């Protein structure tokens, strides 16, 4: 089983997006590693993963993978951070294993009632035929976001070049991408969201720049998950975690620190209420 680790500090599990490869999140991994012990991985089913995928289990495959990673590193609790498709996994994990999720971070995650558009349903049904067309659309969907995130042409060129280099070294499987897209489209996370009891941060880009999943999905998570907070990474759309990774890491770090302070405060309050023995209570009669 492949586990990629970087940094030290409180553990955070970074669940990749629909492409299934952690390499596309490398800028976010590097930024988070300044403050966290980052654990990430290729999603199960990927050739480099070493963790099998059982079609009968659906989304539960990924939950089992996260549990196995935590167990392998003897980590009881960690912040669970899911990017895009990974956010769907993270929500379900927080419900199924609340004792292991110290905090929950959902980044550019499809809304709890998200479904494939009709055109993309066709793409997903015959990925070997239409997958290249879907990939060819990507530059047009992302262009405005990249211009906003990287106003200087040189910075934009370096980012795109690095992503293309990753595309060569971390090859995508169109069939597995299609499988995951169909999986998201087949589930409804509304009830899961209502059952989340983990401190939750919803991270989105700006509405005008995310042409991959509707940003409004973030407001659904904020409304459905008790106590959820939300932040927007300015000048980004769907790719904020990697186009502005240092800002992303700062927001996550501040949230996790605040959640830990609140948790300690509530435990202290609970201890005081539960009561220290009253004077004379333990005295011998």
WOSULPE-V682458 format. One line per field, one symbol per residue. ss: DSSP state (h for helix, s for strand, l for the rest). phi: phi as a letter, one per 30 degrees, with the letter a starting at -180 (. if undefined). Layout:
ss->???
phi->???
//
This chain:
ss->lllssslllssssssllllllhhhhhhhhhhhlllsssssllllllllllllllhhhllhhhhhhhhhhhhhlllllsssssslhhhhhhhhhhhhlhhhsssssssllllllllllhhhhhhhhlhhhhhhhhhhhhhhhhhhhhhhhlllhhhhhhhhhhhhhhhhhllllhhhhhhhhhhhhllllhhhhhhllllssssslllllllllllhhhhhhhhhllllsssslllllllhhhhlhhhhhhhhhhhhhhhhhhhhhhhhhhhhhhhllllllllll
phi->.dbcbaibkddbcccddddicdedceededddddbbddbbaddejddddibdccedchddedddddedddddchcdbadccccheeddddddddddbddccdabbcchceedcdbddeddddeddbddcceedddddeeddceddddddbededdddddddddddddddbddcdddddeddddedccbcedeedcdbcebcccbcdedccccbddeeddddddddeidcbbcddibbdcedcdbdddeddddddddddddddddddddddddddidddeidcddd
//
